[in-house]
Amino acid sequence: MKAEDFDKKFDDNEMDIIDDLDLSSAKRPNHTQKRVNVDFPTWVIDSLDKEAKRMGVTRQSIIKIWLIERLDEQAANRAIQ
């Protein structure tokens, strides 16, 4: 499909343009995974595990959730200042 045809389809609000895209190589910027190792005291691990179990998520998930929440909060605070 030519770019002009795709643009016209998009501009005409045709809802099936997704079928015309090749998403096999699509990537989200800044969303690649990178492994890090962090050492925590045993009491922190125990507390994380309890909270993760209460929330029904894994330890890794709760760490990610809390870190992202904190980073978002910091970014919001910087934007206000």
C-alpha positions in Angstrom: 0.0 0.0 0.0 1.3 3.4 -0.9 1.7 6.0 1.8 -0.9 8.3 0.2 -3.5 5.4 0.3 -2.7 4.7 3.9 -2.9 8.4 4.8 -6.3 8.7 3.1 -7.6 5.7 4.9 -6.5 7.2 8.2 -7.9 10.6 7.4 -11.2 9.0 6.4 -11.3 7.5 9.9 -11.4 3.9 8.6 -11.0 1.7 11.6 -9.1 -1.2 10.0 -5.8 0.5 9.3 -4.1 -1.8 11.9 -4.3 -4.6 9.3 -2.1 -2.5 7.0 0.7 -2.1 9.5 3.7 -4.4 10.0 3.9 -4.6 13.8 6.5 -7.4 13.9 9.4 -4.9 14.3 7.5 -2.3 16.3 9.3 -1.2 19.5 8.3 1.1 22.4 11.0 3.7 23.1 12.6 3.4 26.5 10.8 0.1 27.3 13.6 -2.4 26.7 14.3 -4.6 29.7 17.6 -4.4 31.6 18.4 -6.7 34.5 19.7 -5.3 37.7 20.6 -7.0 41.0 19.8 -5.3 44.3 20.7 -6.7 47.7 18.1 -6.1 50.5 18.2 -7.1 54.2 16.1 -10.1 55.1 13.5 -8.1 56.9 12.9 -6.0 53.7 12.4 -9.2 51.6 10.0 -10.6 54.2 8.0 -7.3 54.2 8.0 -7.2 50.4 6.8 -10.9 50.2 4.0 -10.2 52.7 2.7 -7.2 50.9 3.1 -8.9 47.5 1.0 -11.8 48.8 -1.6 -9.4 50.1 -1.8 -7.7 46.7 -1.7 -11.0 44.8 1.4 -10.1 42.8 5.0 -11.3 42.7 7.9 -9.7 44.7 9.3 -8.4 41.5 6.0 -6.8 40.5 5.6 -5.0 43.8 9.2 -3.6 43.6 8.5 -2.4 40.0 5.1 -0.9 41.0 6.6 1.0 44.0 9.6 2.2 42.1 7.5 3.5 39.3 5.1 5.2 41.7 8.0 6.9 43.4 9.6 8.0 40.2 6.3 9.4 38.9 5.8 11.2 42.2 9.3 12.7 42.0 8.7 13.8 38.4 5.4 15.5 39.4 7.1 17.3 42.3 9.8 18.6 40.0 7.2 19.8 37.5 5.4 21.8 40.2 8.6 23.5 41.4 
